[in-house]
Amino acid sequence: MPTVLRITGIRFIVWPNDHEPPHAHAMGSDWEVVVSLGDCESIKPWLRDIIGNPSPRELRTVLATADRHCMLLTKAWRDIHG
């Protein structure tokens, strides 16, 4: 499993053989959130899909972490998908 980043119990994963546009999957203990990465500057990351029932705090953490580490996540996407 290509975990790119792990923060406060949340794993950010970029799957190989996944589809465009660039995004990451944030995984909690019993939920998953798909975060579209945008371009990290004028288009900030946003929550695209929520599977399960993450708390509002977990959603804020996912979005803030994706924003803070957007360039890292985007680089991982490009390294994996070419």
Backbone as a ProteinNet text record, in pm:
[ID]
protein_1_A
[PRIMARY]
MPTVLRITGIRFIVWPNDHEPPHAHAMGSDWEVVVSLGDCESIKPWLRDIIGNPSPRELRTVLATADRHCMLLTKAWRDIHG
[TERTIARY]
84	0	88.9	76.6	166.2	125.4	151.6	125	230	184.8	273	300.1	200.6	209.5	122.1	169.1	90.6	97.9	-18.6	-24.2	-144.2	-123.7	-226.7	-320.6	-263.1	-342	-414.3	-389.8	-452.1	-343.9	-371.3	-277.4	-324.8	-232.8	-261.5	-197.3	-280	-237.3	-260.6	-165.2	-183.1	-174.4	-286	-291.7	-231.8	-152.4	-109.6	-231	-224.4	-333.2	-465.7	-460.1	-580.8	-608.3	-718.4	-764.7	-729.4	-733.8	-720.1	-849.3	-851.7	-743	-662.2	-545.9	-463	-541.4	-530.5	-599.9	-528.4	-564.8	-512.1	-629	-609	-708.5	-659.8	-738.6	-707	-785	-713.3	-774.8	-766.2	-881	-887.7	-915.5	-953.1	-973.4	-1093.6	-1198.5	-1318.2	-1382	-1301.3	-1350.7	-1241.9	-1285.2	-1194.1	-1247.5	-1157.9	-1193.4	-1103.3	-1163.7	-1086.6	-1069.2	-943.3	-909.4	-854.1	-926.1	-872.4	-767.6	-655.8	-541.8	-539.9	-616.2	-610.8	-470	-432	-294.8	-211.5	-266.6	-200.2	-183.8	-217.5	-202.3	-336.7	-376.9	-503.4	-623.2	-604.3	-709.1	-658.5	-710.2	-667.9	-732.7	-674.6	-736.3	-878.6	-963.7	-1100.4	-1142.6	-1241.9	-1293.4	-1388.9	-1357.1	-1438.9	-1539.4	-1494.7	-1582.8	-1554.9	-1659.9	-1647.5	-1717	-1640.2	-1692.7	-1680.7	-1789.3	-1790	-1836.9	-1793.7	-1844.3	-1733.2	-1640.6	-1537.9	-1601.2	-1541.2	-1591.4	-1557.8	-1626.9	-1591.2	-1444.7	-1394.6	-1253.5	-1160.5	-1193.1	-1110.8	-1114.6	-1231.4	-1241.3	-1157.8	-1161.6	-1078.7	-931	-892.2	-752.6	-709.6	-794.5	-762.9	-741.4	-834	-824.5	-704.6	-680.7	-566.2	-434	-427.2	-305.4	-282.5	-388.4	-375.2	-329.8	-381.5	-340.3	-193	-154.7	-17.9	84.2	45.8	138.5	98.4	28.8	-22.9	87.5	196.5	304.7	364	380.7	430	334.4	204.2	104.7	97.7	106.2	103.6	227.7	342.6	466.1	454	398.7	380.8	287.2	179.2	86.1	161	239.2	310.8	419.6	489.5	592.1	529.8	412.8	347.1	280.7	220.1	140.9	210.4	328.4	405.6	368.5
-117.6	0	124.4	210.3	326	442.6	428.1	537.7	645.6	765	877.2	958.1	965.2	1050.8	990.8	998.4	951.6	1059.3	1110.6	1216.3	1190.4	1197	1179.3	1063	948.7	828.8	825	922.2	925.3	897.6	800.4	768.3	833.5	894.9	951	858.8	804.7	703	754.1	726	746.7	608.4	562.7	429.4	427.8	327.3	311.4	269.5	294.4	258.4	323.9	442.7	517.3	617	682.9	771.8	917.6	998.2	1143.9	1197.9	1315.5	1409.3	1368.5	1431.6	1398.6	1410	1305.6	1302.1	1203.6	1210.3	1117.1	1061.3	944.3	881.6	893.6	958.6	968.6	858.4	776.3	660	671.8	663.1	654.7	511	489.8	352.9	286.2	361.6	301.8	394.3	477.3	569.8	600	657.8	699.5	829.4	920.8	1047.5	1064.7	1094.6	1123.5	1274.7	1317.9	1459.9	1493.8	1576.3	1627.2	1731.4	1728.9	1812.7	1949.5	1970.4	2099.4	2126.7	2254.8	2289.3	2338.9	2329.9	2364.1	2514.2	2595.6	2740.7	2810.6	2827.6	2897.5	2805.4	2675.9	2578	2489.2	2512.4	2437.7	2299.7	2205.8	2073.6	2083.8	1990.1	1986	1841.4	1822.3	1688.6	1648.7	1539.1	1496.6	1388.1	1287	1177.4	1142	1109.3	1067	932.4	833.6	698.6	664.9	624.9	600.9	726	740.6	850.7	918.3	987.3	1059.7	1175.7	1210	1322.6	1454	1560.5	1692	1727.1	1691.4	1717.9	1641.7	1514.9	1436.1	1495.6	1541	1604.3	1731.6	1812.7	1934.5	1898.4	1794	1749.9	1701.9	1624.5	1576.4	1694.1	1788	1900.6	1989.3	2018.3	2101.6	2032.1	1900.9	1826.5	1821.4	1797.1	1794.9	1931.3	2037.1	2171.9	2196	2161.7	2184.3	2101.7	1982.8	1890.7	1866.1	1960.5	1944	1915.8	1987.3	1967	1825.8	1776.7	1641.4	1538	1554.2	1460.6	1465.3	1586	1600.1	1537.2	1555.4	1493.6	1341.1	1288.6	1144.2	1094.6	1169.5	1132.5	1126.8	1230.6	1237.8	1129.7	1103.3	998.7	860.6	837.1	706.6	694.1	802.8	796.5	852.6	908	956.1	1091.3
0	0	0	-97.2	-107.9	-17.1	112	204.9	182.1	153.9	124.7	250.6	338.8	456.9	565.4	689.6	804.1	911.6	949.5	1051.8	1141.3	1269.7	1372.6	1343.4	1305.7	1282.2	1148.8	1062.7	930.2	826.4	738.6	630.8	502	429.8	298.2	196	107.4	12.9	-128.7	-216.7	-360.4	-422.8	-478.4	-536.9	-677.3	-710.8	-849.7	-933	-1061.5	-1153.5	-1114.5	-1057	-1021.6	-1133.2	-1127	-1233.2	-1204.7	-1308.9	-1296.4	-1236	-1182.9	-1160.1	-1036.8	-1015.8	-899.8	-768.5	-687.9	-559.8	-467.2	-340.9	-241.5	-162.7	-106.8	-22	122.4	204.8	347.5	418.8	496	558.6	710.3	773.5	918.5	957.9	1082.5	1130	1064.1	1035.1	974.2	870.7	808.3	706.6	604.1	492.3	385.6	325.8	298.5	234.8	113.4	-1.1	-121.9	-128.8	-139.8	-143.7	-281.6	-357.3	-482.6	-449.6	-521.8	-484	-550	-655.3	-723.1	-773	-773.3	-815	-696.7	-577	-450	-427.6	-524.2	-506.1	-525.7	-649.8	-672.8	-649.8	-669.4	-640.7	-528.2	-409	-290.5	-288.9	-214.4	-202.4	-146.1	-189.8	-139.7	-120.9	-33.4	-3.9	-115.7	-184.2	-297.1	-258.7	-186.3	-146.3	-1.3	71	210.4	223.4	267.3	285.1	432.8	492.9	636.5	707.8	832.4	913.4	993.8	925.1	1000.8	1077.7	1189.8	1268.5	1198.2	1234.1	1178.6	1205.1	1321.5	1353.7	1259.1	1232.2	1139.9	999	955.7	823.5	816.5	921.6	924.7	921.1	994.5	995.8	857.3	790.8	656.5	562.5	563.1	470.7	501.8	628.6	666.4	632.3	654.6	623.2	472.7	396.9	250.5	199.3	257.4	216	251.1	372.7	420.3	341.4	298.5	231.3	85.3	26.7	-108.9	-210.8	-203.4	-300	-287.8	-166.5	-143.9	-202.3	-177	-228	-381	-437.3	-582.5	-645.4	-583.7	-635.5	-631.3	-522.1	-512.1	-622.7	-647.6	-755.5	-888.9	-917.8	-1046.4	-1055.2	-944.9	-945.6	-973.1	-919.4	-934.5	-1071.6	-1119.7	-1243.1	-1365.5	-1347.8	-1460.9	-1513.2
[MASK]
++++++++++++++++++++++++++++++++++++++++++++++++++++++++++++++++++++++++++++++++++

